[in-house]
Amino acid sequence: MVPGPPPGTGRQRHQDVQALAQAGWSPSATGRRLGLDRKTVRSYRDSDLDTLLASARDCGAGLLNPYMPHIQIRFDAGCTVSLQLYREVCDLGGLHREPSCRQPPARPAP
């Protein structure tokens, strides 16, 4: 169990990491306290808040972005099975291959 509260917003995380860094906490100790990886702690410690918030907003266009309204409607309607949602997106014309986790393992040649 992680001691302390779970991390909140980017602003709150940055503030918490900065406060613990000022108090002399190591990245590993800060990470354990806040439930963050030590590399994430270093990123929050070494970056200014504006840079972090800009990088969070710049997530780029994903393959599912055109289908998010459909996915959200179906999720709100109770469909939470990812494979079903995946197949529906394929039926809508996107993502034309089966997920790799559903392919049977290759058999060795005789």
C-alpha positions as CSV (number, residue, x, y, z in Angstrom):
1,M,0.0,0.0,0.0
2,V,1.3,3.4,-1.0
3,P,1.5,5.8,2.0
4,G,-0.3,9.1,1.6
5,P,-2.9,10.2,-0.9
6,P,-2.9,9.2,-4.6
7,P,-1.5,11.8,-6.9
8,G,-3.9,14.4,-8.2
9,T,-3.8,16.8,-11.0
10,G,-0.5,17.8,-12.8
11,R,-0.5,21.0,-10.9
12,Q,-0.9,19.2,-7.5
13,R,1.7,16.6,-8.4
14,H,4.2,19.3,-9.4
15,Q,3.6,21.2,-6.2
16,D,3.9,18.0,-4.1
17,V,7.1,16.9,-5.8
18,Q,8.6,20.4,-5.5
19,A,7.8,20.6,-1.8
20,L,9.3,17.2,-1.0
21,A,12.4,18.0,-3.1
22,Q,12.8,21.3,-1.2
23,A,12.6,19.3,2.0
24,G,15.5,17.1,0.8
25,W,13.5,13.9,-0.1
26,S,15.2,11.6,-2.7
27,P,13.3,10.8,-5.9
28,S,12.8,7.3,-4.8
29,A,11.4,8.3,-1.4
30,T,9.2,10.9,-3.1
31,G,7.9,8.4,-5.5
32,R,7.0,5.9,-2.8
33,R,5.2,8.7,-0.9
34,L,3.2,9.9,-3.9
35,G,2.8,6.6,-5.7
36,L,5.0,7.8,-8.7
37,D,7.9,6.2,-10.5
38,R,11.2,7.9,-9.5
39,K,11.8,8.9,-13.2
40,T,8.4,10.6,-13.1
41,V,9.4,12.4,-9.9
42,R,12.6,13.6,-11.6
43,S,10.6,14.9,-14.5
44,Y,8.3,16.8,-12.2
45,R,11.2,18.0,-10.1
46,D,13.4,19.2,-13.0
47,S,10.6,20.8,-15.3
48,D,8.7,23.9,-14.8
49,L,4.9,23.7,-14.4
50,D,4.1,25.3,-17.8
51,T,6.3,22.8,-19.7
52,L,4.7,19.9,-17.9
53,L,1.2,21.1,-18.6
54,A,2.0,21.8,-22.3
55,S,3.4,18.3,-22.8
56,A,0.2,16.8,-21.2
57,R,-2.0,18.8,-23.7
58,D,0.2,17.8,-26.7
59,C,-0.7,14.1,-26.7
60,G,-1.1,14.1,-30.5
61,A,-3.7,12.5,-32.7
62,G,-4.4,8.9,-31.9
63,L,-5.8,6.2,-34.1
64,L,-9.0,6.1,-32.0
65,N,-9.7,9.8,-32.0
66,P,-12.1,9.7,-34.9
67,Y,-14.0,6.9,-33.1
68,M,-14.1,8.3,-29.6
69,P,-17.7,9.7,-29.8
70,H,-18.9,6.2,-30.7
71,I,-16.7,4.5,-28.1
72,Q,-17.9,6.9,-25.4
73,I,-21.6,6.4,-26.3
74,R,-21.2,2.6,-26.2
75,F,-19.2,2.8,-22.9
76,D,-21.9,4.9,-21.3
77,A,-24.5,2.4,-22.5
78,G,-22.6,-0.3,-20.5
79,C,-20.3,-1.9,-23.1
80,T,-17.0,-2.2,-21.3
81,V,-15.6,-5.2,-23.2
82,S,-12.6,-3.8,-25.1
83,L,-12.7,-6.6,-27.8
84,Q,-16.3,-5.8,-28.6
85,L,-15.5,-2.1,-28.9
86,Y,-12.5,-2.9,-31.0
87,R,-14.6,-5.0,-33.4
88,E,-17.2,-2.2,-33.6
89,V,-14.5,0.3,-34.6
90,C,-13.2,-2.1,-37.2
91,D,-16.8,-2.4,-38.6
92,L,-16.8,1.4,-38.8
93,G,-13.8,1.3,-41.1
94,G,-10.9,1.7,-38.7
95,L,-8.2,-0.6,-37.5
96,H,-8.4,-3.5,-40.0
97,R,-6.4,-6.2,-38.1
98,E,-7.2,-8.5,-35.3
99,P,-5.5,-7.7,-32.0
100,S,-2.2,-9.7,-31.6
101,C,-3.3,-11.1,-28.3
102,R,-6.0,-13.1,-30.0
103,Q,-3.8,-14.7,-32.6
104,P,-2.8,-18.4,-31.9
105,P,0.8,-19.0,-31.3
106,A,2.8,-20.1,-34.4
107,R,3.4,-23.9,-34.6
108,P,7.0,-25.0,-35.2
109,A,7.7,-26.6,-38.5
110,P,7.7,-30.4,-38.5
